Amino acid sequence: MRPPSIPCVSWYVGSHNCPSLLLTLMCLMLIIPFALLAGGDWQAAARVWAERGCPYQQAVALADSSEPEALLEALSILDSLGAAPLARQVRAGLRQLGVLNVPRGPMAGTRENPAGLTERQLEVLQVLADGLTNGDIASQLVLSVRTVDRHVAEILAKLGVASRRQARAQAEALGITSRRP
């Protein structure tokens, strides 16, 4: 039995000499999460997209929900991807559901930063790059040590590094901090 004639599939099979069964299976794998979502099973669709490492499609599936928790998860993903148009729709949906504290999303400066750092995190990073301890950073920036601890942890996470030295090197590589004399 031959798979149904789909123009893009027929072209692929014809130009790549691919066994039609394998191609049919590949197409089904792509179609499954879309079919789940079309059938109203946004949870399963989101789970499949997450397993496949497709965050935008996962957020689209979550955004199909009317549950605030799922919408907030979608919003978090969308904000991290910079997908502003869908994020605005999800925020509007959350407000319609009566959610009081809808996250506003990253500020313009944060969105423009290659590592997604806030202005305050950039300040802390600049001083951290000078080799200061958290206590010294707190004194210099007039913050509590605990607040600096939190900022340093966020900076390391956003830069994807494990140490202050790696953070400084990564920040310099990204051009978001420079060595001061």
Backbone as a ProteinNet text record, in pm:
[ID]
protein_1_A
[PRIMARY]
MRPPSIPCVSWYVGSHNCPSLLLTLMCLMLIIPFALLAGGDWQAAARVWAERGCPYQQAVALADSSEPEALLEALSILDSLGAAPLARQVRAGLRQLGVLNVPRGPMAGTRENPAGLTERQLEVLQVLADGLTNGDIASQLVLSVRTVDRHVAEILAKLGVASRRQARAQAEALGITSRRP
[TERTIARY]
83.9	0	88.5	58.4	137.1	78.8	166	114.6	34.6	-50.2	-128	-34.8	-82.5	-0.9	-8.1	101.2	113.1	226.4	203.5	304.9	445.6	461.5	596.5	655.4	572.1	620.2	660.3	576.9	609	738.6	758.4	881.2	999.9	987.9	1099.2	1135.8	1034.3	1058.9	1122.9	1069.7	1122.2	1263.5	1296	1427.9	1532.7	1491.4	1588.2	1592.9	1515.5	1514.8	1495.1	1401.8	1376.5	1264.3	1279.3	1169.2	1043.2	933.5	810.9	761	783.2	738	810.3	941.9	1018.8	969.5	945.5	898.2	759.7	674.6	541.1	552.1	641	660.7	713.5	805.9	858.5	747	663.7	551.9	455.5	425.8	337.2	395.4	525	589.4	574.1	577.5	558.6	412.1	323	180.5	119.4	171	108.5	78	176.7	141.8	38.6	42.6	-58.1	-196.5	-202	-329.4	-381.2	-293.3	-334.3	-394.1	-327.3	-375.2	-508.3	-519.2	-644.5	-758.2	-725.2	-825.7	-857	-795	-824.3	-736.2	-639.8	-552.2	-423.7	-436.9	-322.4	-213.3	-252.1	-151.4	-59	-117.7	-38.1	47.7	-11	64.4	184.1	160.9	269.4	377.6	336.9	433	519.1	455	529.5	628.3	582.5	672.3	787.7	760.3	867.7	969.7	920.6	1010.7	1096.9	1044.2	1117.3	1206.3	1202.9	1288	1240.5	1108.5	1049	971.8	1041.4	974.2	863.4	879.8	774.6	645.4	657.5	539.2	477.9	563.8	513.3	431.1	481.8	409.9	278.3	278.7	154.8	50.4	92.2	-1.1	-51.2	38.5	-1.3	-95.2	-72.8	-156	-297.9	-319.9	-453.1	-539	-478.3	-547.2	-627.6	-719.9	-788.9	-750.2	-646.2	-597.5	-484.5	-496.7	-393.9	-252.2	-236	-101.5	-36.3	-111.7	-58.1	-27.6	-115.6	-93.3	29.2	49.4	167.6	295	289.6	404.9	431.4	325.5	339.8	402.8	355.5	405.5	553.9	593.9	734.8	821.6	775.8	849.6	855.6	741.4	734.8	824.5	824	911	1057.7	1092.7	1232.7	1275.5	1180.6	1210.4	1200.7	1142.9	1121.9	1005.7	910.9	794.2	684.2	704.6	616.9	471.6	442.7	302.1	215.7	261.1	183.2	183.3	292.8	299	192.5	174.1	69.5	-69.1	-94.4	-224.1	-244.3	-138.5	-149.2	-173.1	-105.3	-127.8	-273.6	-326	-466.1	-558.8	-529.2	-609.7	-605	-487.5	-474.5	-557.5	-554	-632.8	-782.5	-826	-966.6	-1010.4	-915.7	-946.7	-945.9	-907.2	-907.8	-778.9	-672.2	-543.2	-495.3	-465.1	-433.4	-290.4	-194.2	-54.4	5.3	-35	16.3	156.6	257.6	393.6	398.9	466	470.8	572	660.8	762.8	887.5	991.5	1118.5	1111.7	1185.2	1195.7	1274.3	1264.1	1331.7	1482	1543.1	1687	1725.8	1641.6	1668	1655.1	1552.8	1533.5	1650.6	1707.5	1817.4	1949.8	1960.7	2084.9	2100.8	2216.3	2233.2	2216.6	2241.2	2226.9	2095.5	2015.5	1888.8	1905.6	2015.5	2039.9	1965.5	1918.4	1853.6	1960.9	1916.9	2010.9	2085.7	2014	2078.3	2177.7	2142.1	2234.2	2359.3	2344.1	2460.6	2550.8	2489.7	2568.3	2647.3	2578.7	2643.7	2753.7	2727.4	2826.3	2951.1	2932.1	3047.2	3137.4	3077.6	3155.7	3212.5	3132.9	3179.1	3302	3300.2	3412.8	3539.8	3524.5	3641.6	3698.8	3635	3688	3640.7	3535	3486.3	3403.6	3401	3316	3172.7	3078.8	2938.5	2920.2	2991.4	2982.5	3031.9	3142.6	3196.5	3103.1	3045.9	2949.7	2829.6	2779.2	2664.4	2694	2812	2849.7	2860.1	2922.8	2944.2	2813.6	2720.7	2594.9	2479.6	2506.7	2406.9	2289.9	2325.2	2228.3	2256	2162	2189.2	2274.4	2350.1	2432.8	2344	2229.4	2137.2	2087.5	2060.3	2017.5	2130.4	2250.8	2365.3	2382.4	2367.2	2375	2277.2	2154.4	2050.3	2087.3	2136.4	2175.9	2291.1	2390.1	2504.2	2456.9	2368.6	2316.3	2242.4	2161.7	2088.8	2184.5	2287.1	2386	2454.5	2499.5	2566.6	2472.9	2346.6	2249.4	2223.7	2203.2	2172.5	2291	2411.5	2529.7	2567.5	2504	2530.6	2669.4	2715.2	2848.7	2837.9	2949.5	2949	3033	3114.7	3202.8	3203.7	3253.5	3265.7	3364.8	3473.4	3574.5	3512.5	3435	3368.8	3266.1	3198	3099.2	3166.2	3280.4	3352.3	3395.4	3450.2	3494.7	3377.3	3266.3	3148.3	3091.3	3086.8	3034.9	3122	3253.2	3343.2	3326.4	3307.2	3287.6	3158.4	3056.5	2928.1	2929.4	3033.6	3043.2	2949.4	2912.4	2819	2888.2	3016.2	3095	3234.6	3299.1	3435.8	3523.8	3648.2	3743.8	3760.3	3749	3771.2	3915.3	3975.5	4114.7	4124.3
-118.4	0	124.8	218.6	340.3	447.5	534.2	644.2	740.2	820.3	916.7	1011.6	1060.5	1150	1291.4	1332.5	1467.8	1531.9	1648.7	1705.5	1710.6	1762.8	1774.8	1637.6	1542.4	1407	1341	1354.6	1294.3	1351.9	1483.3	1545.8	1489.9	1479.3	1432.2	1288.2	1202.3	1062.7	1054.2	1131.1	1126.4	1180.2	1284.4	1345.5	1285.4	1211.8	1156.1	1003.6	943.3	798	733.6	787.9	745.5	642.4	537.2	441	510.5	487.5	559.6	529.6	412.1	380.8	467.2	481.8	565.6	709.2	756.9	893.9	911	814.3	819.8	827.3	747.4	751.2	886.8	943.5	1075.4	1180.4	1174.7	1269	1252.3	1127	1102.9	1159.1	1146.3	1200	1351.4	1417.4	1561.4	1599.1	1518	1549.6	1524.4	1427.8	1386.2	1502.4	1589.2	1695.2	1793.8	1817.6	1905.6	1841.2	1711.6	1639.9	1640.5	1621.8	1625.7	1761.6	1867.2	2002.7	2028.1	1986.9	2004.8	1927.5	1815	1735.1	1785.6	1895.5	1954.9	1906.4	1819.5	1768.3	1850.5	1974.6	2064	2013.7	1942.8	1890.8	1790.8	1695.6	1594.6	1659.1	1754	1822.3	1897.1	1967.2	2040.5	1944.6	1830.9	1731.1	1677.8	1648.6	1597.4	1702.7	1827.5	1933.2	1954	1945.3	1960.3	1847.7	1725.2	1609.7	1623.8	1691.8	1708.5	1832.4	1907	2025.6	2140.4	2157.2	2263.5	2358.8	2453.7	2536.8	2625.9	2681.8	2769	2690.2	2573.9	2492.1	2445.2	2417	2380.9	2496.2	2616.8	2734.1	2755.1	2731.1	2743.7	2646.2	2523	2423.3	2465.1	2510.9	2556.1	2676.3	2762.8	2882.3	2847.5	2725.6	2681.2	2646.1	2647.9	2613.3	2731.6	2701.8	2807.7	2801.7	2723.9	2711.6	2810.7	2894.2	2996	2939.4	2823.6	2767.3	2737	2678.3	2645.8	2773.6	2871.7	2997.7	3070.2	3064.4	3126.7	3056.6	2924.3	2850.1	2889.4	2899.8	2942.4	3080.7	3169.8	3306.9	3311	3230.9	3224.8	3179.6	3077.9	3026.8	3133.6	3194.5	3295.2	3414.4	3459.5	3570.7	3533.5	3410.2	3368.9	3360.2	3333.6	3325.4	3460.7	3559.4	3689.4	3689.5	3599.7	3587.8	3681.9	3809.9	3913	3906.6	3885.2	3887.4	3783	3658.4	3556.2	3580.4	3630.9	3662	3766.5	3866.6	3968.3	3903.5	3810.6	3741.8	3659.1	3591.6	3509.6	3599.7	3713.6	3808.3	3855.3	3885.7	3929.2	3817.5	3694.3	3580.2	3562	3580.7	3569.9	3678	3798.9	3908	3879.2	3822.3	3786.9	3680.4	3593.1	3489.2	3543.2	3670.6	3731.5	3713.7	3671.3	3659	3800.1	3822.6	3957.2	4000.6	3915.5	3953.6	3888.5	3938	3885.7	3943.9	3857.2	3908.3	3999.7	4111.3	4209.1	4175.2	4081	4044.1	4126.2	4091.6	4161.6	4305	4392	4531.5	4537.8	4648.9	4663.7	4641.7	4695.7	4678.5	4534.1	4458.7	4316.7	4239.6	4271.9	4204	4229.6	4350	4385.6	4322.4	4281.8	4223.8	4082.1	4047.6	3914.4	3799.7	3825.8	3720.4	3734.5	3835.1	3855.7	3909.9	3981.2	4037.1	4168.8	4191.9	4318.3	4425.9	4550.7	4660.8	4640.7	4599.9	4578.1	4462.6	4355.7	4243.2	4284.9	4373.3	4425.2	4504.7	4584.6	4658.9	4563.7	4460.8	4363.2	4289.6	4253.9	4183.6	4268	4395.9	4484.8	4486.6	4495.4	4498.6	4359.5	4257	4119	4093.4	4147.8	4130	4194.3	4290	4353.3	4269	4155.1	4062.5	4085.2	4164.3	4191.5	4075.5	4062.6	3963.5	4014.5	3926.5	3968.8	4078	4067.5	4170.9	4305.4	4304.1	4428.4	4486.1	4397.3	4442.6	4507.4	4443.6	4496.6	4635.9	4654	4784.9	4889.5	4852.9	4948.8	4989.6	4894	4923.9	4954.2	4956.6	4982.8	4883.8	4755.6	4646.3	4555.7	4469.1	4369.2	4257.5	4189.1	4078.3	3969.8	3948.1	3846.4	3880.8	4007.6	4051.5	4029.9	4061.1	4039.3	3890	3807.3	3661.7	3616.7	3668.4	3631.2	3679.4	3803	3855.5	3774.7	3739.9	3662.7	3526	3461.7	3331.2	3343	3447.1	3468.8	3496.8	3575.3	3606.7	3479.7	3397.6	3272.4	3183.1	3175.2	3090.8	3143.8	3273.4	3330.6	3321.5	3329.5	3317.8	3171.6	3080.4	2937.8	2896.8	2958.2	2928.6	2891.2	2839.1	2791.9	2878	2966.5	3044.5	3191.3	3272.6	3416.7	3441.4	3367.9	3384.5	3352.7	3244	3208.8	3315	3370.4	3475.4	3596.2	3636.1	3751.5	3724.6	3605	3571.1	3567.4	3508.1	3498.6	3637.7	3722.3	3858.5	3937.7	3922.3	3991.8	3938.9	3807.2	3747.9	3798.9	3820	3869.5	4021.6	4085.7	4231.1	4305.3	4242.8	4310.9	4368.5	4351.1	4418.1	4437.4	4535.2	4559.7	4579.5	4550.4	4568	4717.2	4754.4	4894.9	4909.9	5025.9	5047	5048.5
0	0	0	-89.4	-100.5	-9.5	44	126.7	41.2	102.4	24.9	-49.3	-161.7	-242.3	-184.9	-126.8	-72.9	-152	-213.4	-302.2	-243	-119.7	-64.8	-36.2	2.7	29.3	-101.2	-202.7	-332.3	-387.7	-375.6	-422.2	-346.2	-213.1	-131.6	-168.7	-179.4	-213.7	-351.9	-445.3	-581	-592.1	-518.7	-532.7	-440.2	-337.5	-243.6	-244.7	-331.4	-342.7	-204.5	-130	7.7	10	89.2	100.1	150.6	85.7	118.8	259.4	313.2	447.5	550.2	534.2	625.5	620.1	500.8	485	545.5	528	587.9	739.7	796.1	941.6	987.3	910.6	944.9	941.2	841.2	831.2	947.6	983.1	1096.8	1225.7	1242.7	1362.7	1369.5	1254.5	1251.5	1274.1	1224.9	1229.2	1366.8	1441.1	1567.2	1661	1695.6	1790.2	1734.6	1603.6	1543.2	1553.3	1530.2	1538.1	1681.8	1777	1918.2	1952	1909.1	1937.5	1867.3	1741.9	1668.1	1733.2	1796.6	1866.3	2006.3	2047	2177	2290.7	2262.2	2367.8	2372.8	2421.5	2425.8	2520.3	2628.8	2722	2652.9	2580.6	2511.4	2402.3	2329.6	2224.3	2284.9	2395.2	2461.5	2509.4	2563.3	2611.8	2496.5	2382.1	2266.5	2216.7	2206.2	2158.8	2256.1	2386.2	2485.9	2470.7	2452.8	2435.3	2310.8	2210.8	2085	2085	2195.8	2204.8	2118.6	2106.5	2025	2116.5	2181.3	2281.8	2226.9	2107.7	2055.4	2033.1	1970.3	1945.9	2078.1	2177.3	2310	2367.2	2354.6	2405.5	2331	2200.8	2122.4	2175.3	2202.7	2256	2393.7	2480.9	2615.2	2607.3	2509.8	2493.8	2452	2406.4	2366.9	2488.1	2605.2	2729.3	2782.2	2872.9	2945.9	3093.6	3124.2	3261.3	3285.2	3388.3	3413.8	3427	3491.2	3509.7	3375.4	3284.6	3152.4	3074.3	3084.8	3014.7	3069.9	3200.7	3259.2	3213.9	3200.7	3149.5	3004.1	2925	2785.4	2779.3	2865.2	2867.4	2902.1	2996.6	3035.4	2917	2847.7	2730.9	2622	2593.8	2488.3	2519	2645.1	2682.9	2666.6	2703	2690.3	2544.2	2455.4	2312	2241.7	2309.7	2247.1	2149.8	2169.9	2081.3	2129.5	2107.8	2163	2115.2	1986.7	1944.9	2016.7	2022.7	2091.8	2242.2	2295.3	2438.4	2474.5	2388.2	2413.4	2416.8	2325.4	2323.2	2450	2494.4	2615.4	2736.9	2743.8	2854.2	2855.7	2738.6	2729.9	2777.5	2738.2	2782.4	2933.4	2991.3	3137.5	3207.7	3153	3213.9	3202.3	3088.3	3070.8	3170.6	3208.4	3306.8	3449.6	3464	3596	3674.6	3607.6	3675.6	3708.2	3836.1	3881.1	3850.9	3875.2	3858.1	3733.8	3619.6	3492.5	3472.2	3456.2	3435.3	3314	3327.7	3219.9	3112.4	3140.7	3043.2	3061.4	2989.2	3005.7	2954.8	3022.7	2980.7	2849.6	2779.5	2650.8	2663.6	2768.4	2788.1	2807.1	2876.7	2899.3	2768.6	2689.4	2561.1	2467.3	2475.4	2385.9	2428.3	2553.3	2604.2	2551	2493.1	2434.7	2534.3	2662.4	2763.4	2840.6	2807.7	2877.3	3018.6	3042.7	3175	3192.8	3315.5	3348	3367.4	3374.9	3398.1	3529.4	3634.5	3764	3756.8	3686.7	3671.7	3594.9	3497.2	3426	3519.3	3607.9	3707	3795.8	3845.9	3933.2	3856.2	3732.9	3651.6	3631.1	3607.5	3586.2	3709	3826.9	3950.5	3979.7	3952.4	3970.2	3882.2	3761.5	3668.7	3721.8	3812.4	3873.6	3986.2	4015.4	4115.2	4256.9	4275.3	4410.5	4465.2	4597.1	4663.5	4665.1	4699.1	4706.7	4812	4923.5	5027.4	4977.3	4903.5	4847.4	4741.6	4660.6	4559	4626.2	4731.4	4805.1	4858.9	4917.1	4971.3	4861.7	4750.9	4642.7	4576.4	4558	4487.8	4582.6	4711.5	4814.9	4803.4	4811.9	4808.8	4927.7	4958.8	5062	5000.5	5084.7	5036.5	4976.6	5038.2	4987.4	4845.8	4823.1	4689.9	4588.6	4627.8	4538.8	4511.8	4617.2	4598.3	4489.9	4497.5	4400.8	4260.3	4250.7	4119.7	4060.2	4140.6	4091.9	4042.2	4118.1	4075.9	3942.8	3927.2	3801	3685.6	3711.9	3607.4	3559.7	3655.3	3618.2	3536.4	3579.5	3507.9	3366.8	3354.8	3223	3127.4	3182.3	3098	3073.4	3148.2	3131.5	3178.2	3287.1	3340	3487.4	3541.9	3679.7	3773.2	3719	3806.6	3765.9	3857.1	3830.5	3717	3715.9	3610.9	3474.3	3467.9	3341.8	3303.4	3403.9	3376.8	3313.9	3370.6	3316.3	3171.6	3147	3011.4	2913.7	2955.3	2868.4	2841.4	2943.3	2926.3	2829.8	2841.2	2748.8	2607	2594.3	2461.8	2397.6	2478.6	2428	2409.2	2460.8	2448.4	2542.1	2652.8	2744.7	2867	2875.3	2978.6	2924.2	2974.1	2929.2	3051.2	3035.1	3145.3	3169.6	3297.2	3334.7	3380	3356.8	3400.3	3551.1
[MASK]
+++++++++++++++++++++++++++++++++++++++++++++++++++++++++++++++++++++++++++++++++++++++++++++++++++++++++++++++++++++++++++++++++++++++++++++++++++++++++++++++++++++++++++++++++++++

